[in-house]
Amino acid sequence: MQHPRGIVIVDFGGQYAHLIASRIRRMGAYAEIKPPETPLEEFRSAAGIILSGGPQSVYEKGSPQADPGILALGIPVLGLCYGLHWMTQALGGEVKPGKVKEYGKTPIRVVEGGGDLLRDCANGCTVWMSHGDEAAKLPEGFTLTATSDACKHAAFADASRKLFAFQFHPEVTHTEHGEDMLRRFVALCDAEPWSIESYAEHISAQIKQEVGDRKVFMLVSGGVDSTVAFTLLNKVLGQERVQGLLVDTGLMRKNEVASIQEAFKPLRITNLRIENASDEFFANLKGVYDPEEKRRIIGNTFLAVQKRVSEEMGLTAAGGWMLGQGTIYPDTIETGATQHADKIKTHHNRVEAVQQMIEQGLVIEPLKDLYKDEVRRLGEELGLPHELVWRHPFPGPGLGVRILCAKEADTVEEFDIRNSYLAGRQVEFEFSVLPVRSVGVQGDGRTYRHALAFFTGQSAVPHEMLTLATTIPNTNREVNRVLVCTSQSTLPEFVFSPGYLARERADLLREADAIVDAEMRDDAGLYQRIWQFPVVLLPFGTSEGGQSIVLRPIESIDAMTASAASLPPAILRRMTERLLVLAGIDLVFLDLTSKPPGTIEWE
């Protein structure tokens, strides 16, 4: 199927190529993604080129490289982060490790005559940095357009050759005027138009081509992604060629199965089977503590249940059936499924058995190139109810990735926290590194590090804490999250309770999650403002068998970047008080960390 003429994003492997494409498409211009190894000839018809960020260093052996000829095609090119480094090196400049690694919001100053792309930042603005290298020497013909305290060459350009470079990421929502910067670049290009309606038409034709005369057995979780994918397949192929399966894993939210069934009634979708397999999941997860192993088991158990049910119903590959999944692009990129991406965590839709089925052409994932906001828009285009499409995302493994499991307390290497992180700061609150670790993403790479918690016992978060939530993970990789304890103002003695993913722990978190959801919905507008609100269970407290709860409200559009959301003090206080009433909950924390350096989920 021939693609329209659009802007090509060269995917150097970070988390950003599809986010850039999403931004460009939202502006109404067609965008497509190509790997850096793509032959030069395939770029000649491009309307413009954007070089994405990536986790590697351009001067290292084996780092992704593109054909330098793309910089001489006479079409607009914008290099971002790693893309800036590659452009600099390809044109004779020099890239070196930066003296300071920058992650997060950073003020930049635009130099006089900084060019049209940065016009809206003439008086300075805050951008999103995520890098450890910098351009030490500019290529010939380039002029500096912006600088920051830690990065002298934050942006530069050779306008005569239509070549532009930003060390920061204009595609993320945290960059002020980032959309304006991209829009001005798009205006330099002559890309064909794009819309969600045109995508729906395109993907419908692709589904028919990919499925052929086969049928689709769709795994439905009840979340937005699988619901939209299931509805799309039903519309394109007809219900007689699609069979849905909702597996009750025992890891779903309170009353979730009943609410899903209610949601499908007005859609007149009747081809959905409910299978209670909770005993099977808990049996397989008994004694498992490693987070990656836990994800693998959940994914494989999903497939085992699917295989059993499909055989009972006669829905096998031999009978002309293939597997459908609601995978979206962030699921793929965090698993490292693109060629140069760093693996952040294994998504349950990307375990080895699924990968083998994909290679055999037995899996269809109609949403795999879309981000969450695009999935929502597609859902509304398909006629799904607004309240269903805009519900908070919920992970396929459910509460399974929100219950941290550990056999023993994770020992913390001795390091002077105050000298390392708090030098020159007057911090009156006590603090401690927690005895568990969580997944983070620092510099586009995966980290598995500790969280640092301050003990304030307050419902109003001190401004100083918000600043430290950025500066602490940026200055030492040993910490990738910063929390504040809202239930206690003095540092307690932690009592660790070994725990795996058992039904009792799932039931406890289910009740905690229901309390948080109810409080959030009681505040007008809060549910709509918060994009996602994971509630996490940690295996330690202040008493034998005690547990801790982490509140993780975030604001985002696409899941690739996210800001820790602020909660009204009254709401946070009520949540804390109600959670402490639950038998077994000793401490309540609020996660203040944005993504990056943390991920949205703790596992």
N, C-alpha and C positions, 0 to 999 in steps of 0.2 A: 504494500500500500504506500503510495507516494506521499511524502510529507510536504506541507507548505514551506515556503521560503521564510526562515525565521532567524532568531538569534541563537547561536550555538554556544552552549556552556560546556567548556572542557572540564571534565570531572577529574581533578587531581586527587580525589579520594577522601576529602574531609567529610563533614556533615552538611555541606552547604550547597552542592551543585543543584540538587532538586529544590532546595529552598529558593535559590535564585530563579530557577525556572518557574516556580510557583508565583513569585513576585512579578516576573515579566508577564506571565499569562494573566495575572490579575489586572495588569495594565492594559490588557486587550491585545497583546502582541504574541505571536506564536514563538515558542521556544522549545528547543530539543537539546538533549544531552549526548555528548560523545566522549569516549575515552581519549586520553592524550595520544595513544598510539594510532589514532585514526589517520589514514593517508591524507596528504595535503589537498589532493583533488576534491575530497569531500567537503572541504571548507570554502571552496571558491564561490559557491552559490549562496553562502551565508549572508544575511543582512548585517550581522555584527557578531563579535565573539567576546565571551566573558570567560576568563581563566579563574577557576574556583580556588578556594583554599584547600589545604591538605595537611595531614599530620606529620609529614616527613620534612627533612632539610634538603634543599635543592642541591647542595654541594656534596651530599653523601652518595656513595656508590649504590646504584639500584633505585634511586629516587625517580619518580615518574617524570618523563620528558615528552615534550611534543615537538613537532617539526617547526623549527624557527621560521620557516617560510610563511607561516600564518601571520607573522608580524609585518610581512611585506606585501600583503594582498591589497592594500589600499582601503580596507574596510575598517570601521571602528573596532578597537580592541580595548577591553578593560581588564586589568589584572588585579585580583584581590588576594591579599595575604600570600599564600604560597604562589599564587598566580603572579603577584608582583615580583616575588623572588625569582621565579623562572624567567619572566620577561627581562628582569635586570641582568641576570647571568647570560641569557641568550643574546643580548645586545651589547655585551662587553662590560657591563657593570660588575660590581662586587657585592656578594652577600656573605655576612658573617653572623656568628651567634650574637644576640643582643646582650648588653650588660644587664638588662632587666627583662624578665619575661612578663608580658602583659596579658592578663585575662580579665575581661570585664569592661565596665564603662570607663572611658578615658577622655579627658578634654583634649581637643586639638585646636590649633590656631592656624587659620588660613593666611598665607602670605599675600602680600599685595599682588594683584593680578593673578589670583589663584585659579582662574579659569571658570568656565560656565558650569561645569558639573558641581562645583562647590559654592556656587553663587549664594545659596541660602545659608551658608555657614560663614559669611563674610566677617561676622563679629564673634566667631568661634562657636563650637558646639561639642557635644559629648557623643562619642562613637563607641562601638563595641570592638575591642581588641582581643585576639587570641593567638599569640605567637611567641616564639622564642628567638627567632632570627630577624635580621633587618638588612635593608640595603645600605651598605657602608659607602658605596661609591655609585653615583648615578651613571647610566649609559650616556654616551655622547648625544647631544641634542635635546636632552630632557631638562626641564626646569622644575624646581621645588614648588609645590602648591600648598602643602600643609605640613605642620610639624607638631610634636607633642613633647612633654618633658622627658620621656624615656626613649622616644624614637624620633631622631632628627628628620628622617625622610618618611613622614607619615603618608604623604601623597606627592606624586609628581607626574608630569605629562610631557609629551611631545605633540602638541596640538596640530602641527603641520602634517604629521603622519597619522593623526587620529589614534594615538596610543596614550592610554591613561592607566594609572596605577594607584591603588589605595592599599595601605597596610592593614586597614580595618575592614569590617564587614558591613556594607550599607544594606545588605539584604535582611539583617535581623532587625526586629522591631525596636531594640534598645538603642539603635543608632539614630540620633536626631537628624531629621531631614534625609534619612537614608533612602526612603522611597523617592524623594525629589531627585536625589543624585542618580538613582537608577532610571527614573523617568526621563531625565535630561539625556542620559546615554542612549536610551531607547529612541529618543527623538532624532538622534544622529543616524539611526539605522532605518532601513526601509523594510520592516518586517511585515508579513501578512498577519491579518487579525486572528484572534483566538477568543473563544468563549466557552463556558461550561456546556452550553447547548451544542456547540460544534464538537466538543469532546464526547458528550453523550452519544452523538451520532457516530463519531469515529470508533468509540469503544464498543458500541453495539455491533458494528460491522466486524470488528476484530473478534468479538466473542463468537459470532456465528462462524467465522473462518476457523478459529482455534478449536471450537468444540466439534464442528462438522456435524455428523449425524449421531454423535454420542449424547449422553445425558450427564447431568452434574449432581453429585451428592455433596451438599453444602453444609459445612460445620458452622453453626450459628451460636454466638455467645450471648446475644442480646444487646451487645454494645453497638455503637453507631456504625462502625466499619462493616461488621458482618451483616448487620441489618440492611444497610444500603446495598452491599454486594448481593445479598440474597434477593432483595427486591428487584435489583437490576437484572439478575439472571432470570428471575420469574417473568419479567416483562419482555426480555429479549427472546427467551426460549420457550416460555409458556410453562405453567405449573406441572403439566404432564411430563416435562423433561427435566424437572428439578425436584429433588427431595431434600428437605432441611432436617438437620439433627441438632437438637439442643441437649448438650450433656450437662447434667447437674453434677458438678464435681465435688460438692460440699464446700467449695471455696468461693461461692457467690455471695452477693449481698443479701441482707435480710429481705425475705419475701420476693427475691428477684425473679424466680421462675414464674410465679403467679403474675407479676407485673408485666413480664415479657409476653405471656399469653394474652393478657388484656390488650397490650399495645398492638398486637397483630390482628385482633378482631376487626377493627375498622378498615384494615388493609385487605380484608377478605383473603388472607393467606392461610390456607388450610393444610399445606403440604409440609408441616413441621412436626417431627416426632420428639417427645421428651424422654430422655433416658437417665434414670437415677443411677449414677455410677460412683457415688461418694465413698462407699465402702472400699471399692477397688482403688481409688486414688489414695485414700489414707493408708491402705495396706502397703501400696507401693512406695509411699513416702516415709514409712516408719524407719527411724534411725538415720535419715539422710540429713546432713548438715550443710554440705557444700552448695552454694547458690546456683552454680552452673549445672551441677548434677540434678538439683531439684527441678530446674527449668527443663532439663532433658527428659526427666521422668514424667513430668506433667505433659510435655508434648507427645511423648511416646505412648502414654496412657490414653490420651485423646485419640491417637491413631488406632490403638488396640480396641477401644470401644467402638470407634467408627468402623473398623474392620469387622468386628463381631456383629454389629447391627446391620451393616451393609450385606454381610453374608446371609443373615437371617431374612433380609428383605429381598435378596437376590440382586443387589446393586453392586456388582463386582466389575473390575476392569474387563474381564472376559465377557461380561454381559453388555459392554459398551458404556460403562460409567466411569467418570473421572471425578477427582476431588476438587471442590471449590473452597476457597479461603478468603477472608476479608483483610488480608495483609495490605498495609499501606506503606509508603516509602520510608518513614522513620523506623519502622520495624526492620526493614531491610538494611538500612544504612547502619543502625546500631549493632547489627549482627556482623557487619563487615562484609556484606555480600557483594558490594561493589569492589572492583579490582584493587584499588589502592586505599580503601578505608581501613581504619583501625577498628578492631572488634571491641565494642563496648560491653555487650552482653548478648547471649543467645536468645533470640525470640522463640517462643514455643512453636511458631509457624515455620521455623527454620532449623529444626533439629535434623539430624542426618537422614532419618527415614524420609522426611518430606523433601529434602534436597535430592535424594535419589529419585523420588517420584517426579519431581520437577524436571530432572534431566531426562526422564523417560516420557515426558510429555503428558503426564497423568494428572497434572494440577493446573487449575485456572485461577488466577488472582486478578480480577478485573480492576481493582483499585490500587495495584502495586506501584503505580507511578504518581499517585496523588498524595497530597498532604491533607491533614484533618479538615482545614477550612474548605478545601475543594470538595472533600467527601460530603461535608454538610450541604454545600451548595448543590451538589449533584443529587443528594437525597431530596432536597426541596424541589428540584427540577423533576424528580420522579413522582412527586406528589405525597411524600411522607409527611406526617404531622410535624409542625415546627418544634413542639416540645420534645418529640422523640429524637429528631435530628440534632437538636442542640443540647441534649443531656450531656452530663460530664462524661468524658472518656473513662472506660474501665478496662483494665488489662485482661487479655484472654485467659491467662493463668489465674485471674481473680485475686483473692486475698493471699494466694500462695506466694506472691512476690512481695507481699507487704508484711509477712511474718518472718522476721529474721530468726534463723536457726543456728545454733552453735552448741558444741559439746562442752566447751570450756571457755572461760573468759579469754579474750584476745589480749595478750600482754602488750603493753605500750612501751616502746623503746624510750629510754630516758633522754629527754631533751628539754632545755630550758625554755619553756613556753613564753615566759614573760620577756626574756631577752630577745628571743627569736621573733615574736609577733607583736609584743606590746611595748617595745622600747620607746620611751618618751611619752607614753600615754598614761593618763591617770584613770585606771579602771577600778572602781570600788567594789565590784562584784566578784565573788568567788567563781572559779571555773575549773573544769577538769576535762581530760580526754576520756571519752566513753570506751568501755571494754568490748566494743563490737566495731566492725568495719562495714562500709557501704560502697557501692559503685559510684564513681564520679567520672567526669570527662574534663581533663585539663590539657589545653593545647591540642585539642582534637583527638587525644589519646586516652585510653582507659586507665583509670586509677582505682585501686581498691584500698581505701584509707580510712582513718578514724574520723569521728566527729568530735568537735570541741564544744562543750556546753557551758554557758554562763548560768549562774543561779541567781535569779532576781525575785522570783515569786510574784512578779507583777503581770498585770494584764496589758499594761501599756508598755510597748517595747522601747527602751531607750534608744535614741538616735545613734549613739555611739556603737550599739550592737549591729546596726544595719551597715555601718561603715566597716566594722571588723569582719562582717560576713563576706566582704569582698577582699579586703586586704590580707586576712590570715591565709586563705587557700592560695593566694597569689604569691606569697612569700615563702611557703614551704609545702612541698608535696605530701608531707606526712598527714596533712589535714585537708579534707575536701568538702567538709560541711561545718557550719557554725549554727548552734542551736541556743535557745534560751529556755530555761526551765520555768514554767509558769506556775508550778505548784509548790515550789520550795525556794527559799532565799538563801539557805546555807548549804554548803557542800555536804551531802550525806555519804555514808559508807555504802558502796554498792554491794548488793548481794546477788551473785550470778546464779541463774537457774538453768541448767542445761535443758535445751528443748528442741525438738524437731517439729515437723508440721503435723500435729495431731488434731483430731476433731475438737478437743476441748479448747485449744488455743484458737482455732478458727471460729468457734462459737463466741469466744471472748472478744475477738477483734470485730466480729460481725455486729455485736451489740454496740461496741464503741463507734464503729462506722455509722450505725443507724442514729446514734445520738448526735454526732457531728453533722450528718445530713439534715436532720430535723432542725437543729439550731440554725444552720445555714439558710434553710428555706424560710424560716420565720422572719428573717431580716429582708425587707423589700430590696430587691436589686442585687443582693450579695451573691446569690447563686449564679446570676447572669454574669457578674463581674469576674468571678473566679472560674478559671478554665478547667481546673481539675483539683481535687482535694484528696490525695492519698492519706490514709490513716495507717500508721505503721506500728507494729508490735515488736518490742525489743525484749530479749530474754534476761532481764535483770531488773531489780527494784531495790527496795530498802528492807525487805523481809524475805524469809525463806519462801520460795515459790512465787515471789512478787514479780510483776512485769511493768514495763513502761510503755507509754503511748507517745508517738511523735505525730504532730499535726503538720501536714505538708501542703498548705494552700498555695497554688501558683496561678499566675496570669500568663497566657501565651496565646498564640494563634495556630502554630504549626508543630509544636512539640520539639522543634530543633533547638530553640532557645526558650527560656522561661524565666520570669521574675518571681521571687517569693512575694506572695500577696499579703498585704497588711489586713488584719482583722480588727473590727471595732472592739475596743477594750471590753465593753459589756458582753459582747458575744464570746470573746475569748475567755472571759471569766466564767461565764455560764458553762461553756464547753468543759473547761477544766474542772469545775465543781461537780458536774454530772459524771464525768469520766472517773473521778476519784471515788464515786459511790459504787462503781462496779467492783465486785469482789475479785481481788487479784491485781488491780491496778494501783501502783504506788506513786508513780511519777508521771508528769505530763510535760512534754517539750514542744516547742514551736521551731520548725526548721526555717532559718532565715536565708538559706543559700539559693542563689539563682543557678540556672543551667546555661553554660558552665559556670563554676567548676563541679557542681553536683549534677546528677541526673534527676529527672522528675521522680522516678521510683527509687527506692533505696536498694533494690536488687534488680 
